[in-house]
Amino acid sequence: MDFKRTKAPTNTVTRNILDLCEETGNIYESVSIISKRANQISVEIKQELNKKLAEFASYNDSLEEVFENREQIEISRYYEKLPKPTLLATQEFIEGNIYFRDPSKEEVERI
């Protein structure tokens, strides 16, 4: 997922509570959905970052040799500038890009 192409802001934005609870009817349920999606996004970003930084890992146990790798620094800066996972998840929720369901509200078919 390309997180840089999202329309999510990079800093905190005040949201209207009524807009957030419009789809679910309950602000707490909306916040729960957003938080679960934010955790998923956080895991994705961390795995992607670890995969990219694993290329630069050195397996020498020498403390004397410390190398500054320009590419590694640029990758770190890129991920530092990304919007936070909660902001990304909130933007996805507002745009309607998150699929969620509540099994307790679904009708149960009995045979």
VOMI-459873 format. One record per residue: x, y, z of N, C-alpha, C in turn; residue number from 1. Coordinates in Angstrom, 1 decimal, padded with zeros to 4 digits. Example, Ala and Ser with C-alpha at 12.3 -4.5 7.8 and 13.67 -1.06 7.14 Angstrom:
BEGIN
(node (013.2, -005.7, 007.8), (012.3, -004.5, 007.8), (013.2, -003.3, 007.8), 1),
(node (012.8, -002.2, 007.1), (013.7, -001.1, 007.1), (012.9, 000.0, 007.9), 2),
***
This chain:
BEGIN
(node (000.8, -001.2, 000.0), (000.0, 000.0, 000.0), (000.9, 001.2, 000.0), 1),
(node (000.6, 002.2, -000.9), (001.4, 003.4, -000.9), (000.7, 004.4, 000.0), 2),
(node (001.3, 004.6, 001.1), (000.7, 005.5, 002.1), (001.0, 007.0, 001.8), 3),
(node (001.9, 007.3, 000.9), (002.2, 008.6, 000.6), (001.2, 009.3, -000.3), 4),
(node (000.4, 008.4, -001.0), (-000.6, 008.9, -002.0), (-001.9, 009.2, -001.3), 5),
(node (-002.1, 008.9, -000.1), (-003.4, 009.1, 000.6), (-003.6, 010.6, 000.8), 6),
(node (-004.8, 011.0, 001.1), (-005.1, 012.4, 001.3), (-005.1, 012.7, 002.8), 7),
(node (-004.6, 011.8, 003.6), (-004.6, 012.0, 005.1), (-003.6, 013.1, 005.4), 8),
(node (-004.0, 013.9, 006.4), (-003.1, 015.0, 006.8), (-002.0, 014.4, 007.6), 9),
(node (-000.9, 015.2, 007.7), (000.3, 014.7, 008.4), (000.3, 015.2, 009.8), 10),
(node (-000.6, 016.0, 010.2), (-000.7, 016.5, 011.6), (-002.2, 016.3, 012.1), 11),
(node (-002.4, 016.6, 013.3), (-003.7, 016.3, 013.9), (-004.8, 017.3, 013.4), 12),
(node (-005.9, 016.8, 013.1), (-007.0, 017.6, 012.6), (-008.3, 017.3, 013.4), 13),
(node (-009.0, 018.4, 013.8), (-010.2, 018.3, 014.6), (-011.3, 017.8, 013.7), 14),
(node (-012.0, 016.7, 014.1), (-013.0, 016.1, 013.3), (-014.4, 016.3, 014.0), 15),
(node (-015.4, 016.4, 013.2), (-016.8, 016.5, 013.7), (-017.2, 015.1, 014.2), 16),
(node (-017.6, 015.0, 015.4), (-018.1, 013.7, 015.9), (-019.2, 013.1, 015.2), 17),
(node (-020.2, 014.0, 014.7), (-021.3, 013.5, 014.0), (-021.0, 012.9, 012.7), 18),
(node (-019.9, 013.4, 012.0), (-019.4, 012.8, 010.8), (-018.9, 011.4, 011.0), 19),
(node (-018.2, 011.2, 012.1), (-017.6, 009.9, 012.4), (-018.6, 008.8, 012.8), 20),
(node (-019.7, 009.2, 013.5), (-020.7, 008.2, 013.9), (-021.8, 008.1, 012.9), 21),
(node (-021.7, 008.8, 011.8), (-022.8, 008.7, 010.8), (-023.0, 007.3, 010.2), 22),
(node (-022.0, 006.6, 009.9), (-022.1, 005.3, 009.3), (-022.5, 004.2, 010.3), 23),
(node (-022.0, 004.3, 011.5), (-022.3, 003.2, 012.5), (-023.4, 003.6, 013.5), 24),
(node (-023.6, 004.8, 013.7), (-024.6, 005.3, 014.6), (-024.1, 005.3, 016.0), 25),
(node (-022.8, 005.0, 016.2), (-022.3, 005.0, 017.6), (-020.8, 005.5, 017.5), 26),
(node (-020.5, 006.5, 018.2), (-019.1, 007.1, 018.1), (-018.1, 006.1, 018.6), 27),
(node (-018.4, 005.3, 019.7), (-017.5, 004.4, 020.3), (-017.2, 003.2, 019.3), 28),
(node (-018.2, 002.8, 018.6), (-018.0, 001.7, 017.6), (-017.1, 002.3, 016.4), 29),
(node (-017.4, 003.5, 016.0), (-016.5, 004.1, 015.0), (-015.1, 004.2, 015.4), 30),
(node (-014.8, 004.6, 016.6), (-013.5, 004.7, 017.1), (-012.8, 003.4, 017.2), 31),
(node (-013.6, 002.4, 017.6), (-013.1, 001.0, 017.7), (-012.6, 000.5, 016.3), 32),
(node (-013.5, 000.8, 015.3), (-013.1, 000.4, 014.0), (-011.9, 001.1, 013.5), 33),
(node (-011.8, 002.4, 013.7), (-010.6, 003.1, 013.3), (-009.4, 002.6, 014.0), 34),
(node (-009.5, 002.3, 015.3), (-008.3, 001.9, 016.0), (-007.8, 000.5, 015.5), 35),
(node (-008.7, -000.4, 015.2), (-008.3, -001.7, 014.7), (-007.7, -001.5, 013.3), 36),
(node (-008.2, -000.6, 012.5), (-007.6, -000.4, 011.2), (-006.2, 000.3, 011.4), 37),
(node (-006.1, 001.2, 012.3), (-004.8, 001.8, 012.6), (-003.7, 000.8, 013.0), 38),
(node (-004.1, -000.2, 013.8), (-003.2, -001.2, 014.2), (-002.8, -002.0, 013.0), 39),
(node (-003.7, -002.3, 012.1), (-003.3, -003.1, 010.9), (-002.3, -002.3, 010.0), 40),
(node (-002.6, -001.0, 009.9), (-001.7, -000.1, 009.1), (-000.3, 000.0, 009.7), 41),
(node (-000.3, 000.1, 011.0), (001.0, 000.2, 011.8), (001.8, -001.1, 011.5), 42),
(node (001.2, -002.2, 011.6), (001.9, -003.5, 011.3), (002.4, -003.5, 009.9), 43),
(node (001.6, -003.1, 008.9), (002.0, -003.1, 007.5), (003.2, -002.2, 007.3), 44),
(node (003.2, -001.0, 007.9), (004.3, 000.0, 007.8), (005.6, -000.6, 008.4), 45),
(node (005.4, -001.2, 009.6), (006.6, -001.7, 010.3), (007.2, -002.9, 009.5), 46),
(node (006.4, -003.8, 009.0), (006.9, -004.9, 008.2), (007.6, -004.4, 006.9), 47),
(node (007.0, -003.4, 006.3), (007.7, -002.8, 005.1), (009.0, -002.1, 005.4), 48),
(node (009.0, -001.4, 006.5), (010.3, -000.7, 006.9), (011.3, -001.7, 007.3), 49),
(node (011.0, -002.7, 008.0), (011.9, -003.7, 008.4), (012.5, -004.5, 007.2), 50),
(node (011.6, -004.7, 006.2), (012.1, -005.4, 005.0), (013.1, -004.5, 004.3), 51),
(node (012.9, -003.2, 004.2), (013.8, -002.3, 003.5), (015.1, -002.1, 004.3), 52),
(node (015.0, -002.1, 005.6), (016.2, -001.9, 006.4), (017.0, -003.1, 006.6), 53),
(node (016.4, -004.3, 006.3), (017.1, -005.6, 006.4), (018.2, -005.7, 005.3), 54),
(node (018.0, -005.0, 004.2), (019.0, -004.9, 003.2), (020.3, -004.3, 003.7), 55),
(node (020.2, -003.4, 004.6), (021.4, -002.7, 005.1), (022.0, -003.2, 006.3), 56),
(node (021.4, -004.3, 006.8), (021.9, -004.9, 008.1), (023.3, -005.5, 007.9), 57),
(node (024.2, -005.1, 008.8), (025.5, -005.7, 008.8), (025.6, -006.6, 010.0), 58),
(node (026.3, -007.7, 009.8), (026.3, -008.8, 010.8), (027.7, -008.8, 011.5), 59),
(node (028.4, -007.7, 011.4), (029.6, -007.6, 012.2), (029.3, -007.1, 013.6), 60),
(node (030.0, -007.7, 014.5), (029.8, -007.4, 015.9), (030.8, -006.3, 016.4), 61),
(node (031.4, -005.6, 015.5), (032.4, -004.6, 015.9), (031.7, -003.3, 016.2), 62),
(node (031.9, -002.8, 017.4), (031.4, -001.5, 017.7), (032.2, -000.3, 017.2), 63),
(node (033.4, -000.6, 016.8), (034.2, 000.5, 016.3), (033.8, 000.9, 014.9), 64),
(node (033.3, 000.0, 014.1), (032.9, 000.4, 012.7), (031.4, 000.7, 012.7), 65),
(node (031.1, 002.0, 012.5), (029.8, 002.5, 012.4), (029.7, 003.2, 011.1), 66),
(node (028.9, 002.8, 010.2), (028.8, 003.4, 008.9), (027.5, 004.1, 008.8), 67),
(node (027.5, 005.3, 008.2), (026.3, 006.1, 007.9), (026.0, 005.8, 006.4), 68),
(node (024.9, 005.2, 006.2), (024.5, 004.8, 004.9), (023.4, 005.9, 004.5), 69),
(node (023.7, 006.6, 003.4), (022.8, 007.7, 003.0), (021.4, 007.1, 002.6), 70),
(node (021.4, 006.0, 001.9), (020.1, 005.4, 001.5), (019.3, 005.0, 002.7), 71),
(node (019.9, 004.5, 003.8), (019.2, 004.1, 005.0), (018.6, 005.3, 005.7), 72),
(node (019.4, 006.4, 005.7), (018.9, 007.6, 006.3), (017.7, 008.2, 005.5), 73),
(node (017.7, 008.1, 004.2), (016.6, 008.6, 003.3), (015.4, 007.7, 003.6), 74),
(node (015.5, 006.4, 003.7), (014.4, 005.6, 003.9), (013.8, 005.9, 005.3), 75),
(node (014.6, 006.1, 006.3), (014.1, 006.5, 007.6), (013.3, 007.8, 007.6), 76),
(node (013.9, 008.8, 006.9), (013.2, 010.1, 006.8), (011.9, 010.0, 006.0), 77),
(node (011.8, 009.1, 005.0), (010.5, 008.9, 004.3), (009.5, 008.4, 005.2), 78),
(node (009.8, 007.4, 006.1), (008.8, 006.9, 007.0), (008.5, 007.8, 008.1), 79),
(node (009.4, 008.7, 008.5), (009.1, 009.6, 009.5), (008.1, 010.7, 009.1), 80),
(node (008.1, 011.0, 007.8), (007.3, 012.0, 007.2), (005.9, 011.5, 006.9), 81),
(node (005.7, 010.2, 006.9), (004.3, 009.7, 006.6), (003.3, 010.1, 007.7), 82),
(node (002.1, 010.2, 007.3), (001.0, 010.4, 008.3), (001.0, 009.2, 009.3), 83),
(node (000.6, 009.5, 010.5), (000.4, 008.5, 011.6), (-000.7, 007.5, 011.2), 84),
(node (-000.5, 006.2, 011.6), (-001.6, 005.2, 011.2), (-003.0, 005.6, 011.7), 85),
(node (-003.1, 006.3, 012.8), (-004.5, 006.7, 013.2), (-005.1, 007.7, 012.2), 86),
(node (-004.2, 008.6, 011.7), (-004.7, 009.6, 010.7), (-005.1, 008.9, 009.4), 87),
(node (-004.3, 007.9, 009.0), (-004.6, 007.2, 007.8), (-005.9, 006.4, 007.9), 88),
(node (-006.1, 005.8, 009.1), (-007.3, 005.0, 009.3), (-008.5, 005.9, 009.4), 89),
(node (-008.4, 007.0, 010.0), (-009.5, 007.9, 010.1), (-009.9, 008.4, 008.7), 90),
(node (-008.9, 008.7, 007.9), (-009.2, 009.2, 006.5), (-009.9, 008.1, 005.7), 91),
(node (-009.4, 006.9, 005.9), (-010.0, 005.7, 005.2), (-011.5, 005.5, 005.6), 92),
(node (-011.7, 005.7, 006.9), (-013.1, 005.5, 007.5), (-014.0, 006.6, 006.9), 93),
(node (-013.5, 007.8, 006.9), (-014.4, 008.9, 006.4), (-014.7, 008.7, 004.9), 94),
(node (-013.7, 008.2, 004.1), (-013.9, 008.0, 002.7), (-014.7, 006.8, 002.4), 95),
(node (-015.0, 005.9, 003.4), (-015.7, 004.7, 003.2), (-014.9, 003.6, 002.7), 96),
(node (-013.6, 003.6, 002.9), (-012.8, 002.5, 002.3), (-012.5, 001.4, 003.3), 97),
(node (-013.1, 001.4, 004.4), (-012.9, 000.3, 005.4), (-014.2, -000.5, 005.4), 98),
(node (-013.9, -001.8, 005.3), (-015.0, -002.8, 005.4), (-015.1, -003.3, 006.8), 99),
(node (-016.3, -003.2, 007.4), (-016.5, -003.8, 008.7), (-017.9, -004.3, 008.8), 100),
(node (-018.0, -005.3, 009.8), (-019.4, -005.8, 010.0), (-019.5, -006.2, 011.5), 101),
(node (-020.7, -006.2, 011.9), (-021.0, -006.6, 013.3), (-021.8, -007.9, 013.3), 102),
(node (-021.2, -009.0, 013.7), (-022.0, -010.2, 013.6), (-023.2, -010.3, 014.6), 103),
(node (-023.2, -009.5, 015.6), (-024.3, -009.5, 016.5), (-025.5, -008.8, 015.9), 104),
(node (-025.3, -008.0, 015.0), (-026.5, -007.3, 014.3), (-027.0, -008.0, 013.1), 105),
(node (-026.3, -009.0, 012.6), (-026.7, -009.7, 011.5), (-027.8, -010.7, 011.9), 106),
(node (-028.7, -011.0, 010.9), (-029.7, -012.0, 011.2), (-029.1, -013.4, 011.2), 107),
(node (-029.5, -014.2, 012.1), (-029.1, -015.6, 012.1), (-030.1, -016.5, 011.5), 108),
(node (-029.7, -017.2, 010.5), (-030.7, -018.2, 009.9), (-030.7, -019.5, 010.7), 109),
(node (-031.9, -019.9, 011.1), (-032.0, -021.1, 011.8), (-032.6, -022.2, 010.9), 110),
(node (-032.1, -023.4, 011.0), (-032.7, -024.5, 010.2), (-033.7, -025.2, 010.9), 111),
***
